[in-house]
Structures are given as structure tokens and as C-alpha cells.
């Protein structure tokens, strides 16, 4: 079957770290004299106790992980961590475990969909916990995308394989070194984002929370009005750091180490992502200026904020883009599933897969024009082998079928077609807001049936883990020796 001891040990390690981060909102509640101290303390004790049990049961003199174990751990860690991270929501907000699990899964997968309202009057400890979940989920996915997914050959991710993607004994120090370097860049950019928000009018608490959820491309806010209640300057700060969150962190790390940020712009994925954002933003800005009488500077600010927010799957709200007319609505429906760059905090299909698909289309057209010609498909100057192309095609097909399957299941719970389809899209793509009156940018997921929330929770996890990582567990052949 699989090596249960190493799996338990890794789950224990993750839960122990989760419990340590729970101390942060616990201390905030204690020193601020607000709600949450006893509730977070209880959650810490429960999480620590289970972590110790897992570590004790999983301790083994020889720690080796097979490919099968890595698939299991990758899925189980997100599933189990969400269950324990949900405890403070149950204890403090007095909501059902279904709602708490949905909120937590949305946080850790940096989706940003929420069932909570009345954020303006909520305890600071629980607001900080929501933001921390997204910040942890963001850096956790970056490390997974750089070190684990290429090793598992999921969805064409092997195209970005590095030394850290080799899970042999000799590569372990290299993996830790890369993860530590990425963490430093992540913390540095978070600090810059906090400073930027403070300089543009946010208080320290608001700046910290929004920096956590901006760089992680999560989208949770401390207020029900999301970014609408903050200054125009803060909108530009958010746009810049959401865009940064959508860039490959391994490349950012290398650029900073070599003091050569030009190498970031030389990357095909970054150029494609930037070009898409600029062209889409200008098109929507022109539409708003001509048809909605926006002042052109406001049109650029609002359009770029929303395009970057949705393209990077952050999901911050600024105006209701579904009310801008038919052209923006159709465009945003497409942007919902785009995603940022591979190795970023963003979800979605990812830009590189579209680029490979277009390169494949170009190769096919050239082959039709010149049947005897030999055309080598390249990406970033490197040849793309058939294995990667197959993985990209398989991922794309599976991604779309997952959205359709979840949407049909949601429709069976009684939701209308627009809500079912866009809620499925926003969950699997890890965006946050969907379209329509219920789950749109000004809506909330609290009124959905419990079954719909569990379906969307599964969709969020599958989207965050690149779908195939989870789907492979449902094949009987996976469990056979």
C-alpha cells in the first residue's frame, strides 16, 4: 500500500507548525483584551496533542518517501491541516464545522471565497488568523510548486524542474536551501507591502492583514467592503504586489541574489503574463471611459486592479465588474481561469500552459503547410519534449472537466446555472469571487447549501494541488503494489 509512518510523521510536523502559528492570534487576543484568547488556546492544545501523537506514531529510523507517498502526503496535508485550522472559527464565530472548513480551505488554498460577514466588527484575532492562513498557504504552494510538483511530473511542471525537485538523499540540503531562500524573498516582499499600505493610509493592523493576503494572492480583507474603503494609493500598492505574487518566486529569488532584475523580464512566462495584464487592462479601461464615463486615470486604476486581482486569483473587490456591461463580463469570465506564472502564489491554469498550447498550435499549422518539415517546439529557449506536452494537454482537459463536474453537482443542489458554473470556476481556479448576485464580487457564499460548500472545498483543494495530484488517488492502480 503506502508507508504510513513517514506520512504520519510529515502530517505531525505540519500540524506542529500550524499550532505554533496559532500562538500569534492567541497573543493578539491576550494583549488587546479582545475575544479569542481561550478559544485559540483550546485550538492550540488540540492541534499540538494530535501533532505529538502523529510524530510519535510516525517516528522511524529510516525515513524514505516513494512517489506514491508524496502524492498521498501532498493531498492529506492540505485536507487535515484545514480541519484543525478551522477550529478557531468554530469556537469564536460559533459557525458550523462545514462553514469553518470552507473558510479555512479557502484561506489555505488562497482562494478567498468567504462565508463570513460583519468583518468590520469581528475580533482582531480571527481576522489575523484568516490572513495568516492565506499567507502560509501562499508560501506553502510556492515551495510545493518548486520542489514537489516537478518531481511528481504533474501537469507539465517538469518543465521547471530544478535541483530542488530531485527528492534523492543528496538533494535534501539543496531543497532546504531553496525553500529558505524563497521564504526570505516572500518575507521581504511582505514587509515592503506592509510599508506601502501604511504610507497610503492604512493603519498597522489593516496593513499587515492586507499585505499577508495581497502577496499570497488570497484576497481576504478586514472589512466587508474589501478594498473599496481604502485610498486610491492603496489600490496601486495592492495591484503592484498582487502582480508580484503572480510571478515565479524562484526567478525572483535568483534575480535578487544576482542583483539582476532584468533576467526576470527575459523569462517568456513573465513577459506573456505582463503583456496579457497590460492589454486586458487597457481594453477594459477604454470601455469604461467610453461607455461608463469614467475619468481615464480612474478607469486605468480600477480596470488594472480588477484584471490583476482576478488574473492572479487574488479576488479583492473594487467596484462590481459584473455591472460594467457585456464586454468586461465576458472578458472576466475568461480571466477567471487564466492564473499567474508557475511557481507563484497564484492559482488557475497558469500562463505557461497557454503559451505551450499556442506553440503546439503554431507547430501543427506549420506542419500542415510543410508536411515534410521538422519543427522543434521550444519554450524559453529550451526544447519541449512530448512528455511535457502530453502533461499540459492532460491537465487542461482535466481542469475543464473538473469545473464542469463540480458545476453540474452544484446545479443538482438547487443553484442557478450562473452561480453553479462561476462558483465552480472560481473554486477550481482559486480566484474567490464568481459572477451573479449570490457569489459575485459583492456577494457571499454563506447562503449556499452545506453540500455545495463541501463540493467547492474539494474543488478548491484540487485546483490548488494542480488537480492530477488529487485525481490520481481515485485510480485503483495507484494503490496496487
ABEGO torsion letter per residue (X at the ends): XBBAAAAAAAAAAAAAAAAAAAAAAAAAAAAAGBBGAAAAAAAAAAAAAAAAAAAAAABBABBBBBAAAAAAAAAAAAAAAAAAAAAAAAAAAGBBAAAAAAAAAAAAAGAGBBABBGAAABBAAAAAAAAAAAAAAAAAAAAAAAAAAAAAGBGGAAAABBAAABABAAAAAAAAAAAAAAAAAAAAAAAAAAAAAAAAGBBAAAAAAAAAAAAAGAGBBABAAEAAABBAAAAAAAAAAAAAAABBAAAAAAAAAAGBAAAAAABAAAAAAAAAAAAAAAAAAAAAAAAAGBBAAAAAAAAAAAAAAAAAGAGBBBEBAAAAEAAAAAAAAAAAAAEBBBGBABBEAEAAAAAAAAAAAAAAAAAAABAABBBBBBBGGBBBBAAAAAAAAAAAAAAAAAAAAAAAAAAAAGBBAAAAAAAAAAAAAGAGBBBEAAABAABBAAABBAAAAAAAAAAAAAAAAGGAAAAAAABAAAABX
